[in-house]
């Protein structure tokens, strides 16, 4: 029986440990935190967004960070396979908006408990509070790991240490350090799925305001890069919410390139400029004796009115029957493209996932084995793979862990 060591007890590491043990390996899992699955516990706001109903091609589209690398892994372990895996462990699931799949119980701890039971049944030796400090090789082959000053010898190592987001869960970039020491290339590490900070102070007055059904464009040096439709949220430092998190990966990339990054918010994307003008004229007729400040309540949230008027260079106390056609056009322009200047992302430890990691060109996409070190397998967020919200990052983790664990079985047979 070959000895396998898994470094990291997140989603990818746990899945890899299960599959390796099912393939007759003797598996030890080292986790530096007091519990495994710390990040799993907080995903989906504590409900654990296990995966998405999307097929492999759609999952790849939602993994802008090297999703194509995972075609083989996703074909061999799809979203449907993830659901079957967990339902076989007793975790019933449900589908919600956007194809997101959650435990029917809405409780992430049920997922962790089921995985712990599975690891126990498979006799995986789970060692928490155990920090791997070095991965040992000889002649470019894995020979073991060091935990503190103690050496544990093995035939293969599955590296599943995570990225650098949510360091309180144990993801502190250890895997990147190991990878560099072993001769792997680590691409630029940036936050992804992270709120954005703005230059404009007025966001503080909008803190807590959520906007639905808006369209947001991302621009770098004046060129439109991407756009998203949906929900966003103003915070004391800038903006957040689903569509902002989706745009944040590219925003981080262009900020790192020292580009001038902006957002333009279309507050009324369902209306053409002509329709919006007609709507304004109706409201002005309805409130013809009122000030402009008191005539936009049917169109905009109260908090937003003074800011829109200020950006439109319209005095709040001006009566609507005094508004000129030119002033109305300025107002329409702001309603359709309210500008925000992005100064930076929030810190990486507030990001949901890490963009960047071990270069996927140095990993076999069928097995997740390193092309540089014999017996080293690389899974999860430590690799340069990341995606949007909606269960896609976790599906990538399950699929990569599955591929590596099964490959370990073949690896064992080849070694015997």
Kinemage of the C-alpha trace (Angstrom):
@kinemage 1
@onewidth
@group {chain A} dominant
@subgroup {mainchain}
@vectorlist {calphas} color= white
{ca unk a 1} P 0.000 0.000 0.000
{ca unk a 2} L 1.491 3.299 -1.114
{ca unk a 3} L 1.667 6.217 1.289
{ca unk a 4} L 0.045 9.457 0.150
{ca unk a 5} L 0.186 12.773 1.962
{ca unk a 6} L -2.383 15.498 1.343
{ca unk a 7} L -1.285 18.978 2.376
{ca unk a 8} L -4.384 21.058 3.113
{ca unk a 9} L -7.874 20.125 4.252
{ca unk a 10} L -10.055 22.252 2.013
{ca unk a 11} L -12.519 21.061 -0.611
{ca unk a 12} L -9.925 19.878 -3.153
{ca unk a 13} L -7.717 18.235 -0.540
{ca unk a 14} L -10.598 16.373 1.097
{ca unk a 15} L -11.909 15.096 -2.229
{ca unk a 16} L -8.419 14.019 -3.291
{ca unk a 17} L -7.918 12.208 0.027
{ca unk a 18} L -11.219 10.361 -0.362
{ca unk a 19} L -10.500 9.263 -3.920
{ca unk a 20} L -6.912 8.224 -3.161
{ca unk a 21} L -8.070 6.140 -0.196
{ca unk a 22} L -10.795 4.550 -2.335
{ca unk a 23} L -7.984 3.570 -4.702
{ca unk a 24} L -6.166 1.598 -2.020
{ca unk a 25} L -3.742 4.268 -0.877
{ca unk a 26} L -2.753 4.861 2.738
{ca unk a 27} L -3.602 8.546 3.130
{ca unk a 28} L -2.521 11.085 5.716
{ca unk a 29} L -4.047 14.573 5.520
{ca unk a 30} L -2.214 17.432 7.245
{ca unk a 31} L -4.195 20.578 8.050
{ca unk a 32} L -2.597 23.539 9.811
{ca unk a 33} L -5.912 24.744 11.318
{ca unk a 34} L -7.767 23.117 14.243
{ca unk a 35} L -10.442 21.831 11.820
{ca unk a 36} L -10.605 20.808 8.193
{ca unk a 37} L -12.950 22.544 5.778
{ca unk a 38} L -12.792 25.983 7.409
{ca unk a 39} L -13.412 27.814 4.130
{ca unk a 40} L -16.187 25.389 3.180
{ca unk a 41} L -18.002 26.426 6.359
{ca unk a 42} L -18.248 30.045 5.238
{ca unk a 43} L -18.988 29.626 1.535
{ca unk a 44} L -22.448 30.671 0.413
{ca unk a 45} L -22.797 32.749 3.601
{ca unk a 46} L -22.515 29.649 5.726
{ca unk a 47} L -24.842 27.602 3.538
{ca unk a 48} L -22.124 26.087 1.289
{ca unk a 49} L -22.774 26.634 -2.416
{ca unk a 50} L -21.624 23.123 -3.397
{ca unk a 51} L -21.754 23.504 -7.162
{ca unk a 52} L -23.921 24.724 -10.045
{ca unk a 53} L -26.248 22.813 -12.375
{ca unk a 54} L -24.216 24.050 -15.368
{ca unk a 55} L -22.648 21.474 -17.680
{ca unk a 56} L -18.886 21.253 -18.177
{ca unk a 57} L -18.805 23.780 -21.035
{ca unk a 58} L -20.798 26.316 -19.010
{ca unk a 59} L -18.631 25.790 -15.917
{ca unk a 60} L -15.546 26.461 -18.046
{ca unk a 61} L -17.120 29.744 -19.255
{ca unk a 62} L -17.561 30.747 -15.624
{ca unk a 63} L -13.912 30.001 -14.811
{ca unk a 64} L -12.156 32.921 -16.542
{ca unk a 65} L -8.949 31.909 -14.812
{ca unk a 66} L -7.824 29.002 -17.039
{ca unk a 67} L -11.145 27.186 -17.099
{ca unk a 68} L -10.202 25.345 -20.293
{ca unk a 69} L -7.466 23.568 -18.337
{ca unk a 70} L -10.256 21.764 -16.434
{ca unk a 71} L -12.189 20.343 -19.410
{ca unk a 72} L -10.951 16.812 -18.772
{ca unk a 73} L -11.408 16.992 -14.990
{ca unk a 74} L -14.937 18.396 -15.366
{ca unk a 75} L -15.914 15.761 -17.926
{ca unk a 76} L -14.793 13.034 -15.525
{ca unk a 77} L -16.410 14.610 -12.474
{ca unk a 78} L -19.256 16.953 -13.379
{ca unk a 79} L -21.664 19.004 -11.321
{ca unk a 80} L -24.094 16.067 -11.465
{ca unk a 81} L -21.352 13.805 -10.104
{ca unk a 82} L -20.799 16.247 -7.236
{ca unk a 83} L -24.493 16.137 -6.359
{ca unk a 84} L -24.465 12.311 -6.497
{ca unk a 85} L -21.328 12.188 -4.363
{ca unk a 86} L -22.897 14.254 -1.598
{ca unk a 87} L -26.318 12.643 -1.776
{ca unk a 88} L -24.598 9.264 -1.375
{ca unk a 89} L -23.083 10.721 1.802
{ca unk a 90} L -26.563 11.679 2.993
{ca unk a 91} L -26.447 15.345 2.055
{ca unk a 92} L -29.618 16.150 0.134
{ca unk a 93} L -29.397 19.164 -2.174
{ca unk a 94} L -31.581 21.838 -3.755
{ca unk a 95} L -31.238 24.227 -6.695
{ca unk a 96} L -31.636 27.967 -6.296
{ca unk a 97} L -31.475 31.093 -8.448
{ca unk a 98} L -28.701 31.052 -11.032
{ca unk a 99} L -28.435 27.249 -10.890
{ca unk a 100} L -26.675 27.355 -7.533
{ca unk a 101} L -26.803 24.079 -5.623
{ca unk a 102} L -26.944 24.087 -1.819
{ca unk a 103} L -27.534 21.472 0.877
{ca unk a 104} L -31.269 21.225 1.439
{ca unk a 105} L -30.567 21.982 5.097
{ca unk a 106} L -28.851 25.320 4.256
{ca unk a 107} L -26.142 24.241 6.685
{ca unk a 108} L -22.485 24.021 5.667
{ca unk a 109} L -21.668 22.012 8.800
{ca unk a 110} L -23.748 19.130 7.396
{ca unk a 111} L -21.347 19.012 4.425
{ca unk a 112} L -18.276 19.033 6.674
{ca unk a 113} L -19.702 16.339 8.947
{ca unk a 114} L -20.488 14.115 5.954
{ca unk a 115} L -16.950 14.520 4.605
{ca unk a 116} L -15.452 13.759 8.023
{ca unk a 117} L -17.501 10.569 8.227
{ca unk a 118} L -16.326 9.554 4.763
{ca unk a 119} L -12.679 10.186 5.635
{ca unk a 120} L -13.090 8.108 8.805
{ca unk a 121} L -14.711 5.207 6.923
{ca unk a 122} L -11.788 5.269 4.469
{ca unk a 123} L -9.263 5.303 7.343
{ca unk a 124} L -7.729 8.578 6.220
{ca unk a 125} L -5.430 9.807 9.002
{ca unk a 126} L -6.562 13.423 9.477
{ca unk a 127} L -4.050 15.464 11.476
{ca unk a 128} L -5.150 18.978 12.355
{ca unk a 129} L -2.969 21.681 13.945
{ca unk a 130} L -0.194 20.218 11.778
{ca unk a 131} L 1.729 22.631 9.574
{ca unk a 132} L 3.786 21.220 6.736
{ca unk a 133} L 6.966 23.304 6.572
{ca unk a 134} L 8.728 21.643 3.636
{ca unk a 135} L 8.099 19.219 0.793
{ca unk a 136} L 11.046 16.868 0.376
{ca unk a 137} L 12.335 15.603 -2.954
{ca unk a 138} L 15.250 13.617 -4.318
{ca unk a 139} L 16.155 13.593 -8.012
{ca unk a 140} L 12.958 15.509 -8.776
{ca unk a 141} L 10.825 12.878 -7.039
{ca unk a 142} L 8.697 13.274 -3.934
{ca unk a 143} L 10.097 11.515 -0.865
{ca unk a 144} L 8.166 13.108 1.999
{ca unk a 145} L 7.235 16.222 3.954
{ca unk a 146} L 8.418 17.939 7.102
{ca unk a 147} L 5.892 18.836 9.781
{ca unk a 148} L 7.800 20.973 12.215
{ca unk a 149} L 11.030 19.057 12.622
{ca unk a 150} L 9.510 15.628 11.986
{ca unk a 151} L 9.814 13.925 8.578
{ca unk a 152} L 6.996 11.850 7.110
{ca unk a 153} L 8.038 9.731 4.137
{ca unk a 154} L 5.596 9.043 1.311
{ca unk a 155} L 5.263 8.077 -2.332
{ca unk a 156} L 3.257 11.106 -3.439
{ca unk a 157} L 2.076 14.480 -2.164
{ca unk a 158} L -1.184 16.175 -3.075
{ca unk a 159} L -0.695 19.917 -2.645
{ca unk a 160} L -4.038 21.496 -1.711
{ca unk a 161} L -3.069 24.483 0.418
{ca unk a 162} L -5.463 27.001 -1.129
{ca unk a 163} L -4.627 30.545 -2.197
{ca unk a 164} L -4.290 33.690 -0.104
{ca unk a 165} L -7.927 34.703 0.364
{ca unk a 166} L -9.507 34.312 3.797
{ca unk a 167} L -6.205 33.666 5.634
{ca unk a 168} L -8.180 32.973 8.823
{ca unk a 169} L -9.203 29.682 7.192
{ca unk a 170} L -5.538 28.713 6.738
{ca unk a 171} L -4.974 29.953 3.173
{ca unk a 172} L -1.815 31.997 3.690
{ca unk a 173} L 0.099 31.267 0.497
{ca unk a 174} L 2.184 28.340 1.799
{ca unk a 175} L 1.611 26.382 -1.387
{ca unk a 176} L 3.076 29.148 -3.542
{ca unk a 177} L 6.248 29.079 -1.469
{ca unk a 178} L 6.518 25.283 -1.781
{ca unk a 179} L 5.876 25.478 -5.538
{ca unk a 180} L 8.649 28.018 -6.099
{ca unk a 181} L 11.062 25.966 -4.020
{ca unk a 182} L 10.257 22.950 -6.204
{ca unk a 183} L 10.900 24.858 -9.423
{ca unk a 184} L 7.326 25.702 -10.381
{ca unk a 185} L 6.243 29.032 -11.846
{ca unk a 186} L 3.723 30.998 -9.779
{ca unk a 187} L 1.768 33.594 -11.739
{ca unk a 188} L 0.900 37.000 -10.280
{ca unk a 189} L -1.289 36.672 -7.195
{ca unk a 190} L -4.285 39.035 -7.168
{ca unk a 191} L -7.590 39.179 -5.301
{ca unk a 192} L -10.709 38.023 -7.143
{ca unk a 193} L -14.378 38.199 -6.192
{ca unk a 194} L -13.542 41.159 -3.984
{ca unk a 195} L -15.201 44.547 -3.291
{ca unk a 196} L -13.759 47.652 -4.940
{ca unk a 197} L -12.724 50.963 -3.379
{ca unk a 198} L -13.635 54.265 -5.030
{ca unk a 199} L -12.103 57.700 -5.154
{ca unk a 200} L -15.514 59.328 -4.694
{ca unk a 201} L -16.401 60.112 -1.075
{ca unk a 202} L -20.120 60.249 -1.773
{ca unk a 203} L -20.300 56.442 -1.521
{ca unk a 204} L -20.233 56.890 2.275
{ca unk a 205} L -23.621 58.603 2.044
{ca unk a 206} L -24.925 55.614 0.062
{ca unk a 207} L -23.617 52.956 2.436
{ca unk a 208} L -26.019 50.025 2.617
{ca unk a 209} L -27.940 51.008 -0.529
{ca unk a 210} L -28.567 48.012 -2.780
{ca unk a 211} L -29.417 48.532 -6.449
{ca unk a 212} L -31.151 45.818 -8.437
{ca unk a 213} L -31.405 45.423 -12.205
{ca unk a 214} L -28.607 47.849 -12.992
{ca unk a 215} L -25.968 47.497 -15.685
{ca unk a 216} L -22.358 48.238 -14.766
{ca unk a 217} L -19.555 48.740 -17.281
{ca unk a 218} L -15.876 48.339 -16.398
{ca unk a 219} L -13.453 50.616 -18.250
{ca unk a 220} L -9.646 50.719 -18.266
{ca unk a 221} L -8.020 53.852 -19.692
{ca unk a 222} L -11.382 54.742 -21.211
{ca unk a 223} L -11.873 51.422 -23.033
{ca unk a 224} L -14.788 49.212 -22.029
{ca unk a 225} L -13.504 45.865 -20.786
{ca unk a 226} L -16.606 44.134 -19.457
{ca unk a 227} L -20.139 44.698 -18.246
{ca unk a 228} L -22.565 42.945 -15.916
{ca unk a 229} L -26.291 43.202 -15.222
{ca unk a 230} L -27.794 42.528 -11.824
{ca unk a 231} L -27.407 43.628 -8.226
{ca unk a 232} L -24.767 45.799 -6.546
{ca unk a 233} L -24.253 47.369 -3.138
{ca unk a 234} L -22.709 50.628 -1.929
{ca unk a 235} L -20.381 50.458 1.073
{ca unk a 236} L -18.493 53.001 3.165
{ca unk a 237} L -15.378 52.422 1.019
{ca unk a 238} L -16.866 51.840 -2.427
{ca unk a 239} L -18.965 49.131 -4.051
{ca unk a 240} L -19.681 45.438 -3.629
{ca unk a 241} L -22.438 42.963 -4.476
{ca unk a 242} L -22.672 40.144 -7.045
{ca unk a 243} L -21.963 42.040 -10.271
{ca unk a 244} L -19.130 44.048 -8.713
{ca unk a 245} L -17.471 40.859 -7.455
{ca unk a 246} L -17.733 39.387 -10.954
{ca unk a 247} L -16.051 42.462 -12.464
{ca unk a 248} L -13.400 42.642 -9.735
{ca unk a 249} L -11.071 40.047 -11.275
{ca unk a 250} L -10.488 42.196 -14.342
{ca unk a 251} L -10.463 45.386 -12.295
{ca unk a 252} L -7.640 43.956 -10.159
{ca unk a 253} L -5.698 42.966 -13.244
{ca unk a 254} L -5.874 46.448 -14.807
{ca unk a 255} L -5.180 48.204 -11.512
{ca unk a 256} L -2.017 46.087 -11.230
{ca unk a 257} L -1.063 47.378 -14.700
{ca unk a 258} L -1.490 50.969 -13.406
{ca unk a 259} L -4.454 51.585 -15.726
{ca unk a 260} L -7.124 54.181 -14.944
{ca unk a 261} L -10.069 51.999 -13.900
{ca unk a 262} L -13.665 53.253 -13.839
{ca unk a 263} L -17.181 51.942 -13.490
{ca unk a 264} L -20.231 53.370 -15.233
{ca unk a 265} L -23.577 52.491 -13.670
{ca unk a 266} L -26.685 52.513 -15.834
{ca unk a 267} L -29.414 52.983 -13.232
{ca unk a 268} L -32.223 52.449 -15.762
{ca unk a 269} L -30.894 49.946 -18.355
{ca unk a 270} L -34.394 48.876 -19.425
{ca unk a 271} L -35.091 52.350 -20.839
{ca unk a 272} L -33.630 53.920 -23.963
{ca unk a 273} L -32.549 57.586 -23.684
{ca unk a 274} L -35.791 58.578 -25.398
{ca unk a 275} L -37.914 56.471 -23.054
{ca unk a 276} L -36.071 57.823 -20.039
{ca unk a 277} L -36.628 61.387 -21.248
{ca unk a 278} L -40.342 60.665 -21.653
{ca unk a 279} L -40.404 59.197 -18.126
{ca unk a 280} L -38.746 62.312 -16.715
{ca unk a 281} L -41.226 64.567 -18.493
{ca unk a 282} L -44.140 62.575 -17.015
{ca unk a 283} L -42.671 62.862 -13.521
{ca unk a 284} L -41.978 66.562 -13.987
{ca unk a 285} L -45.573 67.098 -15.076
{ca unk a 286} L -46.789 65.182 -12.041
{ca unk a 287} L -44.610 67.238 -9.681
{ca unk a 288} L -44.601 70.477 -11.688
{ca unk a 289} L -44.808 72.739 -8.641
{ca unk a 290} L -42.012 70.923 -6.753
{ca unk a 291} L -38.245 71.185 -6.729
{ca unk a 292} L -36.232 68.700 -8.748
{ca unk a 293} L -34.998 67.148 -5.506
{ca unk a 294} L -38.583 66.303 -4.567
{ca unk a 295} L -39.642 65.132 -8.017
{ca unk a 296} L -37.377 62.101 -8.510
{ca unk a 297} L -38.677 59.898 -5.704
{ca unk a 298} L -40.569 57.639 -8.098
{ca unk a 299} L -37.437 57.116 -10.177
{ca unk a 300} L -34.578 56.835 -7.683
{ca unk a 301} L -33.879 55.813 -4.070
{ca unk a 302} L -33.888 58.885 -1.814
{ca unk a 303} L -30.195 58.520 -0.893
{ca unk a 304} L -29.173 58.628 -4.529
{ca unk a 305} L -31.109 61.742 -5.590
{ca unk a 306} L -28.745 64.461 -4.254
{ca unk a 307} L -25.722 62.665 -5.708
{ca unk a 308} L -27.275 62.269 -9.162
{ca unk a 309} L -28.284 65.932 -9.145
{ca unk a 310} L -24.823 67.060 -8.059
{ca unk a 311} L -23.171 65.013 -10.829
{ca unk a 312} L -25.686 66.510 -13.294
{ca unk a 313} L -24.855 70.065 -12.141
{ca unk a 314} L -28.489 70.618 -11.217
{ca unk a 315} L -29.376 72.704 -8.113
{ca unk a 316} L -31.549 70.633 -5.787
{ca unk a 317} L -33.950 73.521 -5.174
{ca unk a 318} L -34.586 74.304 -8.829
{ca unk a 319} L -38.241 73.815 -9.752
{ca unk a 320} L -38.978 71.159 -12.356
{ca unk a 321} L -40.866 73.627 -14.564
{ca unk a 322} L -37.597 75.573 -14.866
{ca unk a 323} L -35.487 72.609 -16.025
{ca unk a 324} L -34.232 73.099 -19.586
{ca unk a 325} L -33.900 70.398 -22.249
{ca unk a 326} L -30.102 70.652 -21.959
{ca unk a 327} L -30.265 70.109 -18.204
{ca unk a 328} L -32.584 67.155 -18.716
{ca unk a 329} L -30.102 65.600 -21.173
{ca unk a 330} L -27.320 65.981 -18.573
{ca unk a 331} L -29.504 64.248 -16.011
{ca unk a 332} L -30.275 61.411 -18.430
{ca unk a 333} L -26.557 60.989 -19.143
{ca unk a 334} L -25.794 60.524 -15.439
{ca unk a 335} L -28.761 58.199 -14.930
{ca unk a 336} L -27.379 56.022 -17.720
{ca unk a 337} L -23.677 56.239 -16.811
{ca unk a 338} L -23.078 57.294 -13.228
{ca unk a 339} L -19.267 57.308 -12.982
{ca unk a 340} L -17.079 55.843 -10.243
{ca unk a 341} L -13.283 55.881 -10.178
{ca unk a 342} L -11.776 52.661 -8.793
{ca unk a 343} L -8.611 53.251 -6.784
{ca unk a 344} L -7.945 49.695 -5.613
{ca unk a 345} L -9.526 46.433 -4.594
{ca unk a 346} L -10.084 45.538 -0.993
{ca unk a 347} L -7.180 43.500 0.465
{ca unk a 348} L -6.695 39.935 -0.730
{ca unk a 349} L -7.601 38.587 2.691
{ca unk a 350} L -11.137 39.909 2.041
{ca unk a 351} L -11.344 38.262 -1.391
{ca unk a 352} L -13.479 35.170 -1.898
{ca unk a 353} L -10.862 33.558 -4.139
{ca unk a 354} L -7.312 34.102 -5.317
{ca unk a 355} L -6.509 34.858 -8.933
{ca unk a 356} L -3.145 33.476 -10.009
{ca unk a 357} L -1.181 30.537 -8.662
{ca unk a 358} L 0.892 27.612 -9.885
{ca unk a 359} L 1.098 27.801 -13.676
{ca unk a 360} L -1.305 25.258 -15.200
{ca unk a 361} L 1.055 24.635 -18.118
{ca unk a 362} L 3.224 22.815 -15.577
{ca unk a 363} L 0.360 20.516 -14.472
{ca unk a 364} L -1.056 17.512 -16.355
{ca unk a 365} L -4.770 18.383 -16.846
{ca unk a 366} L -5.835 14.720 -16.783
{ca unk a 367} L -4.152 13.773 -13.511
{ca unk a 368} L -3.184 17.080 -11.823
{ca unk a 369} L 0.343 15.708 -11.528
{ca unk a 370} L 3.224 18.149 -11.718
{ca unk a 371} L 5.267 18.060 -14.904
{ca unk a 372} L 8.284 19.136 -12.865
{ca unk a 373} L 8.233 16.801 -9.855
{ca unk a 374} L 7.330 13.106 -10.015
{ca unk a 375} L 4.717 12.272 -7.397
{ca unk a 376} L 3.547 15.837 -6.783
{ca unk a 377} L -0.129 16.514 -7.499
{ca unk a 378} L -1.575 20.041 -7.450
{ca unk a 379} L -5.264 20.737 -6.796
{ca unk a 380} L -7.598 23.558 -5.880
{ca unk a 381} L -6.977 27.249 -5.497
{ca unk a 382} L -3.207 26.864 -5.227
{ca unk a 383} L -3.288 26.307 -8.997
{ca unk a 384} L -3.895 29.242 -11.326
{ca unk a 385} L -7.619 28.513 -11.727
{ca unk a 386} L -10.434 30.755 -10.519
{ca unk a 387} L -13.988 31.621 -11.412
{ca unk a 388} L -17.105 33.628 -10.717
{ca unk a 389} L -19.507 33.178 -7.837
{ca unk a 390} L -22.252 30.594 -8.137
{ca unk a 391} L -20.579 27.325 -7.133
{ca unk a 392} L -18.027 27.294 -9.956
{ca unk a 393} L -14.911 27.579 -7.790
{ca unk a 394} L -16.025 24.723 -5.572
{ca unk a 395} L -16.851 22.576 -8.602
{ca unk a 396} L -13.323 23.206 -9.876
{ca unk a 397} L -11.987 22.061 -6.501
{ca unk a 398} L -14.088 18.867 -6.441
{ca unk a 399} L -13.137 17.989 -10.030
{ca unk a 400} L -9.418 18.595 -9.504
{ca unk a 401} L -9.405 16.631 -6.258
{ca unk a 402} L -11.240 13.766 -7.943
{ca unk a 403} L -8.765 13.702 -10.849
{ca unk a 404} L -5.727 13.666 -8.564
{ca unk a 405} L -7.139 11.032 -6.201
{ca unk a 406} L -8.000 8.645 -9.022
{ca unk a 407} L -4.637 9.274 -10.684
{ca unk a 408} L -2.967 8.327 -7.401
{ca unk a 409} L -4.527 4.875 -7.799
{ca unk a 410} L -2.974 4.504 -11.257
{ca unk a 411} L 0.239 6.011 -9.932
{ca unk a 412} L 0.335 3.297 -7.258
{ca unk a 413} L -0.140 0.506 -9.767
{ca unk a 414} L 2.548 1.899 -12.038
{ca unk a 415} L 4.960 2.030 -9.097
{ca unk a 416} L 4.346 -1.546 -8.001
